[in-house]
Amino acid sequence: MLFNDYPFLLVFLPAALLIYRLVDPYPHLRIGAQVVLSLAFYAWGSPSFILLLVASIVINWLASVAYGRVKWKLVLTLVIALDIGVLALFKYANFILANLGHVLGASLPTLDIGLPLGISFFTFHHIMYLVDLKRGKAPLYALDRYALYIAFFPQAIAGPLARWSEVMHQFGRQVYVPGWQRQFCIAICFIAIGLFQKVVLADSIAHLLDPIYTQAAGGPLASGDAWLAFCFSFQIMFDFSGYSDIAIGLGLLFGVQLPYNFNAPLRSTNIQDFWQRWHITLMLFLRDYVFYPLVNLRILPRRFLPVQFFGAMLITMALCGLWHGASWAFVLWGVLHGVAQVVCSLWRRYGPHFPSWLGWALTVLFVLATGVIFRAGSVEAAWHVFAGLAQPLPLARGQHLWPLIVAPLFAFLLPASQDIVAVFTRRPSPVLASVLGLSLFALLLHMGGRDLHEFVYFKF
């Protein structure tokens, strides 16, 4: 079940809102109802792995309870290792076997296993809570509240990666209190903007680019199609930003404010600024649970701390790439972004000052170029795209290229979704309400006449 399909928007979501409206006056039923709804959502989308999700919740919660009684940090270390091991089994086992086969010069068998929906995200939520519990920063929670933290359906599949401290206290709040209408208006604005980004912008670009990348995987590109492939970063930005906005809107409908995940990243003036605006919650996770621990390790003498600092930066971004997929192309993408951040750090300290427009142009070019490696899936396919840039732009396609003109304009000129929503909802407006209603109706009609594209980050 996708956030952008009819079963979710016309069946599950209205039913979930009705059920929660009925239990809202009863405090002892609210969290339980949200847990049941979240598990039903997950079971609808990934029925074969619902037991894995439930077992994951129970085992991690039991470990937290055991730690609360005996204070043995080894308990939490072991269960975190188990979480990472399960993630590695489902996501990286065949990648490891294939590379081991190359090293040994043998053909090793592959495992016929699918990837459980959202496994990366619910694993990261476990890790965030358990590490903070181990550090003495997090309290113990009842099973139902912990289960909702892991499985809350607006964020369970692809984030945003909410810290326990950001959402735990919001679970179980009464939604239908004075002022709930304004909160619902804000929520619907987020959902409408998210759907627009996904079904109008991202999917329209996907229709253009998917055949080109399929061709690039098989051989060189002709006719200047490589210039279109160069625009993949616009597709993934509006795809994931759209998903994040829909998730934030859904959270608000159930009384939970999720963290923002994008802040107009393609308006950044350097690569470090970009990574503070793109997939913000993942970068905060990597900063606090990977980068800082690596920097604080006592590995090198004090005079070599800058080397360790930049090494930690490279390793963190390489892991960021590997997290996106079991492929050396993703690792290469991550390493390139790590190198760019190291160069940016050194340039800001020792280099001459860049005019902001030049920094912005270089940042956008770098993001677009490395986006080709991210999407191509292999270095060879990416090379076919880069080699195809020698051909002129395919201007003969004319009006069919409108998504590749509109999407960059939106990405470069508009502020973040949360800023747009804040302006729209500053005061009640019947005109805005009418436009919003008509827009949602038009989006629903638009979705009915097209093939659905699942969100890109559902694979991760």
N, C-alpha and C positions, 0 to 999 in steps of 0.2 A: 504494500500500500504506500503510495507516494503522496506527499503534500499537495502535488499538483494534478491529482486525478479525481474523477468524479466519486468513486467509492469513499475516498477520504472526506472530500469537501461537502458532499451531499448526503452521506450516510453516517460515517463514523463521527465526524465532528459535531453535527447537530445532535446525534444521540448522546455523545459524551457531554455536551453542554447541558442537555435536558437532565441527564442523570445527576450531574453535579449540582444543577439548580435545586433538585429535589433533596439532595443530602446536605446542601450548604447550611441550613439552619441547625444541623446536628454536628457539633465539633468532633465527637468521637468517631464519626463516619467519614469525615472529609478525606483524610490521608488514605484510609483503606480504599475508598472509592477511586481515588486517583491511581493507586497502585494497580487495582484491577483493570482500570481503563488502559493504563500503560502496558500491562502484560498482554491485554487483548490486542492492542495495536501491534505489539511486537509479534505476537503469535500469528496475526493476520499476514504480516509481511515476511516472516521467517519462521514458519511453524516447526520446522525440523530442529531448530536451535533454541526453542523457548526453555527447554529443560536446562540447557547450558547456562542461559542467563539466570534462571532461578537458582541453580546450584552455585553459580558464581557469587550471587548476592548472599546466599546463606553461609557459604564457607568464609567469605571475607568478613561478614558480620560476626560469626562465631569467633573468628580469630581476634577481632577487636574486643569482644567481650572477654575472651581468655586473657588477652593482654591487660585488660582493665583489672583483672583479679590477681594475676601472678607477676605482672610487670616484666615479663621476659621479652626483650626486644627481638630475640630469635624467632618468636612466634610470628611477628609481623614480617620479619625478613623472609621467612620461609613462604608465607602466603603471597607476598609480593613476587617472589621468585616463581611461585606456581602460576600467578596471573601472567607474568611475562612468558613463561614456558607455554601456556595454553595459547597465547597470542602468537608466539613463534611457530607452534605446531600448525595452526590453521593458516597463517599468513606467509610463513617463510620456509616451511619444511621442504617443499618442492624446489624452491630457489637454492636452498642449501644442498639438497641432493644433486641438483644439476651441476652446481659448481664443484662439488666433491667429485662428481663423475669426471669432470674435465681434468681435475688435478690427478686423479688416479688413472685416467685414460680408459675408463670403463663406463658403460651405460647402466646407471643405477635406476631401479624402478621408481615411479612417481606414486604419490598417494592420491587416491581418488576422494578428496574431501573438498567440500565447498567452504566459502568464507562466511561465517556467521555475521548477520547484519549488525553493524555498529560495534563489533568486538573491540576495535581500537579505542573507541570513545568510552565504552563502559569500563575497559581495563584502565584507562588513564584516570577515570573518576575514582576507581578503587585505590590506585596508587596515590593520588593526591590526598585522599583522606587518611590512608594508613601511614604514609610518611609523616603527615602533620600530627597524627596521633602519636607516632614514635618520637617526634620532636617535642611532644608535650603541648602542642598548640591546639589540638582538637579534642572535644569531649566525646564521651560515648553516646550513642543514640539508640533508640528502640528500633526493632527490626523493621517496622512499617515505614518509619521515616527514612532509614538507611536505604530500604528497597526503593523508595520513591526517588531518592537522590540518584541512584544508579539507573533506574528505568523510566524516569519521567519522560513521557513520549515526545514532547516537543524537542528535547535535546538528546534523546538516547541514541539516535542513529548516526548523527553527524555533528553533534555539538549544538551551540557553543559549549566549550569545556568550562562549566561553572565550578568554582571552588565550593566546597561544602559550606564555607563561611558566608558565601554570597546567597545561598538559596535555602539552606536547612531551616532557618528561622521563618521563612516565608511559607513553607509547607503547612497546610492545615488552617491557613487564615481564612476568615469568612470573606467571600468575594462580593456578595450582594449586599454591600453597605452603601450609605449615602456617598454618591460620587462614582458609583460603579459604571454609570453610563459613559463618563468621560474616559475611564480606563478602557472600556470596550471600544470606544471611538479610536483611541490611540492604537489599540490592538489591530483593529480592522485596517487602519492606515498602513501599519507595518505589513500586514498580510497582503494587501493590495499592491504595495510597492514591491514586495518580494515576488509575488506572482508575475508582475509586469517584467521584472528583471529576468525571471526564469523563462516564462513561456513566450515572451515577445522578443527579448534581446538574446539571451543565451541560446535558446533552442533554434532561433533563426540562424545564428552564426553556426551552430552545430550542423544544421542541414547543409550549409555551404562547405564546411571544413571536413566533416567525416569522410566523404568520398576521396578528398584530396589526401588525407593521411593514410587511408587504405591503399591508395596508389603509391604513396611514398614508401610504404612498408614493402612494396613489391619491386620498386625500381625508380629511376629518375622521373622528375615531374617535368611536364612541358606546358606550354601556353601561358606561362607566368602565374600558374596557380600557387606557386610557392609564396607569392606576396600575400595571398589570402591566408595561407597556412600560418604566416607570420603573426596573424591576429588572434591566435588561440587564447592568449592571456585575457583578452576582453571576454571571451566566452566563459572561461572558468571563473573570472571575477564575478560576472553577473550571475552565474549559476550558483556559486557558493554564497555570495552576498545575498542573493535572493532567498536561498534556503535559510540562511541565518535570520533574515528579517521575518520570514514566515514563522520560524521557531520562536522568535522573540514575541511576535504577535500572539501566537498560540499560548505561550506561557502566561501572557497578561490576561487572556481569557479565563485562565484558571488561577489567577491571583499571584503569579510568580514573575518577577522581573529578572530575566536572564541577562547576562553581560553582553555588551555590544561586541561584534566580531570584526567589523570593518569600519574604516574611517577615511573614505575617499583615498585609497592607497595610490592610485595612479596620478595623484597630484603631489606626490612626494618629491622632494628636491635632492634626496640622496638615498642610497640603498638601506641605510640604517633607519632612516625615517620611514621608508617603505615597509620594513618589517615590524615597525611599531603600529602600522595601520592595517596590515594584511593579516587575516586569521589571528587576530590579537590574542585570543584565549590560548591557542596552541603555542604561540611564541612565549607567553607568560609561563605556561607549563614547562616548556623547554628551558627557559631562563632559570626558573626556581628549582627544578628537579633534575636537570642535566648540567647546564652551564655552570651555575654557581658551585655545585658539588665538585665539578672537575677543576674549577679555578682554585677552590679551597683545599684541594688535596696537596699534601706536602711531598711533592715529587722532585722538584728541581730546587737548587739553591736560590736564595732570595734574589740574587742579581739576574737570574734567568726568568723571573716571574712574568715579564712581558711575553716571553716565548710560550710559557704555559698558558697565559691568557689567550693568545691568538690561537694556540693549538686547541684549546677548549672551544673556541669559537668555530674552528673548522670541523671538529668532531661533532659538535652540536648540530651544525647545519647538514653535515653528512647523514647523521641519524634522522634529521628532519626529512631529508630526501628518501632515505630507506623506509621511513614510516609511511610515506605516500605509496609505496609499492615495492614488491620484491623484484627489483630490476636494477642493473648497474646504471641504466640511463637515469633513474631517479637519484641514485647516489651521486652521479656526475652533476646532475642539476643542483643538488644540495651543496656539493663541494664548491661549485662555481659561485654560489651565493655566499658561501663562507669566505672564499677568497675575496670576493667583492667587499664583504664587510671588513675584512682585515685591511684591504687597500684603502677603504673609505676612512677607517679609524686613523691610519697613518697619515693619509692626506689631510684630514682635518687638523691633525696635530702639527705636521711639518710642511704641508704644501701651501701654495698660494690660495687665496680665497676665490671660489668659483662664483660667478653670477648665478642667482637662483634659477634663471631660465635654462642655463647650460646644465646645471645639476639635474634639473627636472628632465631635460631631453635625454641626457645620458642614462638616467635611471629608467626611463620608459623604454629606451632602446634595449638596455640590458635585460629588462624583465620580458620584453617581447621575444628577444633572441633565445633566452634560456627557456621560455615557455614552449618553444618548438621542441627542445630536448625532452621536456616534461611530457608533452602530448605524444611525441613520435613513438615512444616505447622502446626504441633502440637507437644506438648511435648511428647505425647505417641509415635508418629511415630519416633521422634528423639531418644527416649529411645530404641526403637527396633533396630535402627542403632547402637547405642553405645553397646548394649548387644551383637549384632552380631559380634563385633570385637573379641570376644573370639574364633571365628572360624578362621582357617588359610586362607591365601591369596588364591584366586582361580586361581592358576598359570596354571591350565589346559586350561584356555581360550586362553593362548598363544598370538598369533599375534593380536587377537581382542582387546587387551589391549593397543595397541600402543599409542592411544591418551593420556592415563594416564601416559605414560613415556615421550612422547615428550612435552606435555603441561607444566609439572613442569620444565623440562630443559629450555624451553623458558622463563618461568616466573622467574627462579632463575638466569639465565645467561645473558639474553639480556637486554640492556638498554631500556629506554622508547622509544615509537614510534617516538616522535619528534626528539630524538637524532639520531635514525636510519635514518630518512628522511634527517636530516641535513647532515649526512655523504654522503648519496647517491646523494644528489643534490648539493654538494659543487661546482662541475664544470660539464659542459655538457659532456655526455658520450653516444655515439651511442650504445655501448654494453649494458649499463644499460637500455637505452630506449627500446632496443629489448627485453631484459629480462622482463622488466615491461609489455610490450605489450603482450608477450607470457603468462606471469603469469595471466594477466587479462583474456585473452582468456580461459586459463585452468580453472580459477575460474568460469567463466560463464558456461563452459561445466559441471564442477563439480556440480554447483547449479541445472542444468537441470535434473540431475539424482537422486536427493534426495528430501525427504519431507522437506518443509521449516519449520524452527523453528522461531517464532517471537522473537524479542529481549525481554529478561527477563524484562527489565525496562519499557517496554510498559505497563505493568500492574500497574506500580506505579504512 
